[in-house]
Amino acid sequence: MKKTQVALAAMALVASTAVLADGVTVYGTLDASVIKSKDSSATFSGSGQWGANAFGLRGSSDLNGGMKVNFNLEAGVNSANGGRDNGGPNGSAALNASTATNTTDTLGVTGLFNRAANVGITTSGGTITAGLQVTPFIATATSNLGLAGNNFVVPYLVNAGAADGGGTGASATGGFFQPDAISFSNSTGALSFSALTSTGDRAATAMNRYTGASVNYAISESTNVYAAYAQRSNAYTNWVAGIKHVAGELTLAAQYINTGLKVNTNIINNTSTAGVTTGTQTAVEGATYVLSAAYALGGGNTVGINYASTDFGAATTTGGTGYQSVASARTLTNLSFAHAMSKSTSLYAFYGRGQNSAATSYSSTGDTTMGVGINTNF
């Protein structure tokens, strides 16, 4: 139960399932909350403050020679209005101009399975998967925290420059999910690893080419160390390394993210009040330090604290206030509480405080944000 309570709800790709047929299951997560940011009234938010709202199908079947074929289709859902949300922007015509990729654009409005659409083959030597899938960097960074939901996970990655708009048009990623990708993963004893690539456009200025990899090593049953890498052409190179330790009811975690942004006039990080984009991404290196802890109090109650600090130095942008222009470190402090009502349903509450224009909560603004909600898996 404790491991379930402290696991990452933001990437809720594994949940309780109902059997549709042999080897095929339907699953999902619904999350609804009421949140309030500083200087704003309380607002119902169905975008998944704790766990990403999603509905999906997954399955596998045996082939000859001990092989298996696997598939996964997953759509992000907004529980406030039933619309499309919580996922990568696949399946769209570009909303970007040919010379400008605005990382704040909402792309892929016609896409249905915007979180996963892939098929793979598993053998004794590992699994090869092709299609839209979560990147190794994001999966590794977000699965090695304490008690942390989307209200912390998404803001700290945004502050770190690790959640990008990526690419253009139908191949844009939305930050967490990579379309047109092929990956290989395997586990051998205490060691597990994964590698993913997407060739994307071959033009010299294209940003759809992506490469990522991760490795995790279990030092013991209670301690693991890990590292992951992500590189997008003409946009950035990121890597993360960290450690996670579970000692009885206490979970402790620490990680370091290095972000290297590249000069690119096609990446615009700023939007004016009139909705007109301005600014050009400059080359700058950022460092993010993350500390995370969770403690199981008993009775299905767990508390957690998360802290992240990101410093991009004194680099500036042209005509705007993108994350590169912040000379002082952006910090985010998050307090969380979860009460497990059952194995699949939890009540939660959180408080987030950011400094130096740090994002404080998923789908909300303000330097302080608090909320309460309910999350259920099926």
N, C-alpha and C positions, 0 to 999 in steps of 0.2 A: 504493500500500500504506500509506503513512504516513497519508494522510487517513482510510483505513479504520480504522487503529489508534486514531486520536485522536477518531473520531466518537462521539457519544453512543450507548452501548449501551442505556441505560435506556428509550428510546423506540424500540425496534427494530421499526419499522413497515415497514422496507424490508430485505429479506434476499434471499439466493439463493433461486430459485424453481424449482419443477418444473411443467411445463406440463400442465394437465388437459385443456384443449380450446382452441380458438381464442379468444384474448383472456382466458382464465381461468387463474389460477395458484394454487397452494397454497404457503404459506410458513410459517415459524415459527422460534422460538428456544427452545432448551432450555439452562438454566443450573443447575448443581448445585455446591454448595460446602460446606466445613466451616468454621464460624466459632466464635470464642471471645471472649466478653466478660469484662471484669474480674469476678472472683469467681464465675465460672460455668464449667462444664465445656464442652468442645468439643461443638458440636451441628451435625448435618447440616441444612442449610437449603436447601430447594428453591424458595424464593420469589423467586429472581432477584436475588442480591446484585450481579451485574454487569449483565446484561441481562434485561429482563422476559420470563419464560417466556410464550410465546404461540403460538397456532395460528390461521391465518387463510386466507381466500380473498379474492382481489381480481381484478377483471377490467374490461374495457372493450370496447365494440364501436362501430363506426362507424355514424352516422346520416346522413341526407341533409343536404346543405348544409355539409359539413365538420364537423358536430357529432359528439361522442362521448358515450355514456352510460357512467358508471363506477359500480362498487359495491365495497364493502369490508365483510367480516364478520371479526371478530377476537375470539378468546376467550383470556383469561388462564388459565394452567395452573400448578399447583404440581407441580414435578418430583419432590417427595418422595413424594407420594401420589396424583398424578393428579387432584387436586381442582381446584376453581375458585379462581383467585387472580390477582393482578397486574392489576387493572382496576377500572373504575367499577362502582358497585352498581346497575345498571339491572335492570329486570324483577322487582321485588320488591313485596311488601306492606311497609308501613312497620313497622319495629321500634320506632319512636319514639312516645312519648306525644304527644297533640295539642298540648301546651303546651311540649314540650321536645325539642329536636333535639340529641342527643348526638353530637358529631363523632367519637367513638370507636366508635360503633355499627357492627356488621358488617351491612350491608344488601345486599339483592339476592341472597340465597342461591339463588334459583331462576333467575337470569339466566344465559344461556349466552354470548352474544357481548357480554361486558362491557367490551370495549375499543373496539370499533367495530361499527357496524351502520348503514350509510349508503349512499345512492345520489346520484349527481350528474350534471350535464350540463356538458360542456366545449365552449366555442365560442372563436372568435378573441378574444373580449372577456374571457375568464376562465372560472372554474369555479364553479358554484353547487352546494352539497352540502347534503343534508338528512338528519338522523338523528344518532345517537350518534357523536361525533368528538372528537378531542383539541382542546383550546382553543388559540387563537393565543398566549396568554400563556405557557402551559407549553411549547409547541413551540418558541417563540423563546428562552426562558430556558435550556432544557436543551440546545439544539443549539449553543450558543455557549460551550462550555467546552473545556478541554483533554482530557486522559485522565481520564474520570470515568464511573463506572458508577452503578448504583442505590445502592451503598453510600455514595456522596456526594450524588447528585442528590436522592434522596428526603429524607434528613435535613436538607439545607440549605434545601429548600423548606418543610419542616415547621417548622424553627426560625424561618424568615422569616414564617410565617403565610400562606404562599402555596399550601399544599396543604390544602384545606378539605374537610370532610364535605359541605357544601353542601346546600341544599334539604331536602326530606323525601320519604319514601316512594319510589315508583318513579322519581321525578325527581332523587333525590340523585345527586351526581356522583362521589364518591370522590376528588375533588380535581383529577384530570387530565383527565377525560373528561366532556363535557357532553351529556346526552340532550336530546331534543326540540329540537334546534338546527338552524339554517340558517346557512350561511356562504357568503362569496364571497371568492375569491382570484384573484390575477393577478400576472404578472411582465412588466415592460416594461424591457428593457435591464438596467441595473444595479439597478433598483428592483423590489422585490416587496412585496406587502402582502396582508393577510387580515383579514376582519371576520366576527364570529360573534355571533348573538343567540339567546336562548331566552326566550320570553315567560313560560313557566311559569304559576304561579297568579297570579290578579289580585287576590287579597286583599291588604289593606294590610300585613299582617304576613308575607306569603309571602316565602321566600328562593329560590324556584326561578327567578326572573327573573335572567338573566345576560347580560352584554354584554362582548365582548372584541375586541381588534384588535391588529395588529402591522404593523410596517414594517421592511424591511431594505434597506440601500443598500450596494452593493459599491463602495468607494472605488477599489479596484484589484483585481487578481486575488488578492492576498494579504491584503487588509484589508477588513473590513466593519463597519459600525455599525448599530445596531438599537434599536428601542424597542417596547414592548408594554404593553397596558392590559387590566385585568380589573375588572369591577364586579358584585358580587352584591347584590341588594336586601336591605337590613336586615342586612348581614353585613360587607362590606368593600369597599374600593377599593384596587387594587394597580396599580403600574406598574413597569416595569423598563427600563433603558437600559444599553447597553454597547458594547464594541468587541472584535473578535477579529482577531489578526494572525498569519499564518503566514510564517516566515522560514526557508526551507530545512527542516531537521529539527526546528526549534523552533516550537511554537505557544504564543502568549500570549493571555490573555483577561482582561477585567475587566468587572464589571457592578455596578449599583446597583439594589436593589429597595426601593421605598417601599410600606409596608403601612399602610392606614388602617382599623382595626377600628371598627365601630359598636356603640353600646350595643344589646344585644339579650338580653332575658331568656330567649329561646327557644334560645340557643346555650349549651351547657354544655361547658366545656373540661376538666373535672376528673372523675376517677373515684376513689372511695375504695377501700380495700383490700377492702371488702365488696361491691364492684361497684355501689354506689349513687352516682349522679351528683350532684355538688354544684357550685355556683358559677355565676356569670352573667358573660357577656362584657361587659367595660367598653370605653368608647371610648378608644382609645390609638393613637398613630402609631409605627410601627417603621421602622428603617432597617437594611438589610443590605448589606454590602460583600463582594464575592466576587472573589478573585484565583485564576487557574487557569493552569497551564503543563504542557506535555507535550514530551518530547524523544525522538525516534526514535534509538535507539542503533545500529541496524543488526541484521541477522540476524533480523528480525521482532520485536525487543524494543523496548518503549517504556516510559518511566517518566513519572510525572506527580505533581504536587502541587497540591492544592486547599485554599483557606482561605476560610472564611466567618465573618463576625461580624455578629450581629444584636442590636440594642439597642431594647427597647420602653420604655425609661425606667423610672420608678418607679411606674407605675400598678399597682393591685392588683385582685384579684378577690374575690368573696365566697365564703368557705368552700372554698378549694382552692388548688392551685398550678398554675394555668394559665400559658401562656407569657407572658401580659401582666403577671404579678406579679413577674417577674425584674427587679430594679433594675439589675443589672450585665449587660454584654453577654454573650450566649451565643456561644461560638466553636466552630468545628469545623475541625480540621486533618486532611487525608486524604492519605495516600501510596498510590500505585497502581503496579502493574507488570503488563504484559501481554506475553505471548509468542505471536505468531501462528504456529500450527502449519500453517495453510493459510489460504486466503482466507476460509473460513467458520468456522474453529475456533481458539479461543485459550485458553491457560492464563492465569490471573491470580492476583494476590495483592494484599491491601490492608491498611492499618492506619489506623484512625480514632481521634481523640481529641477529646472534647468537654469543655467547661467550662461551669459554671453550668447544669447539667441539660440541656445540648444533646443532642439525639439524635445517635448516632454511627454508626448503620448501619441499613439497611433490615431490618425484622423482627428486630431485636435490641436489647438494652438494655445499659446500662453506660457509664461515661465513657471507656472504651477498648474497641475491638473490632478484631479481626484475622481474616483468613480467606484461604483459598485455594480455587480452584474452576476449573471448565471451562465454557466457553460455546461453543455451536455453533449456526449458522444453517442452515436448509435451504430 
